[in-house]
């Protein structure tokens, strides 16, 4: 299994690099912008990137499944399924802010087993597969030690989403309890936790393609990834990446009745 995961991780890095670099042809340049039915933005850079990644997966692994944000699902019952988000942080992308990423997660028999977060505009490639550790641009990285929320750097993507899902009070408690709060969000924020530059990143809203890469990356970096109920799942619609020493405090804060 370790040989297979190593191969899949290396392929994911290759595919993410190819797809992410497509976005650089449009970043801070001219691109086509449309809005989906849910009012979320999408650009031709999103579509072209995912199209290229899908082509590369099909060519090398024709029996594998693919689930992507822009072009849906194919062979999703396969033993190995690739989960794609060509531009995570499209709002950052369209405003010329470099904190967007290309995400690839690989599920093996339903288990999130490998992940890549590639930030094309900053040149940061974070990769992991189960049992292999986590690397940033080829060098091993880990979460930093933090055992007290009062010393933690806390990241989010969009504070308004917390109130929409009934988490307004826990969010305020987190802001009040932590040393620093910033919205260096989307998957880039989770990458900052994995690479020891922040201590906790919380998303009140996550889709499968947002979360699939995160669990193996955070856990292999020595951190903890769960949903807001404390379960290590990627399909429940929200997620927390954190240093192990503060994770229980965060879960208690979000699930208290106060």
Secondary structure, DSSP 8 states (H G I E B T S, - for coil): -HHHHHHHHHHHHHHHHHHHHHHTTTTTS---EEE-TTS-EEEHHHHHHHHHHHHHHHHH-TTSEEEETTTEEESTTSSEEEEEEEEE-HHHHHTT-S--EEEEEEEETTEEEEEEEEETTTTEEEEEETTS-EEETTEEE-------GGG-EEEES-HHHHHHTT-HHHHHHHHHHSSEEE---HHHHHHHHHTTS-SEEEES---HHHHHHHHHHHHHTT-EEE-TTS---SSSS-EEEE-HHHHHHHHHHHH---
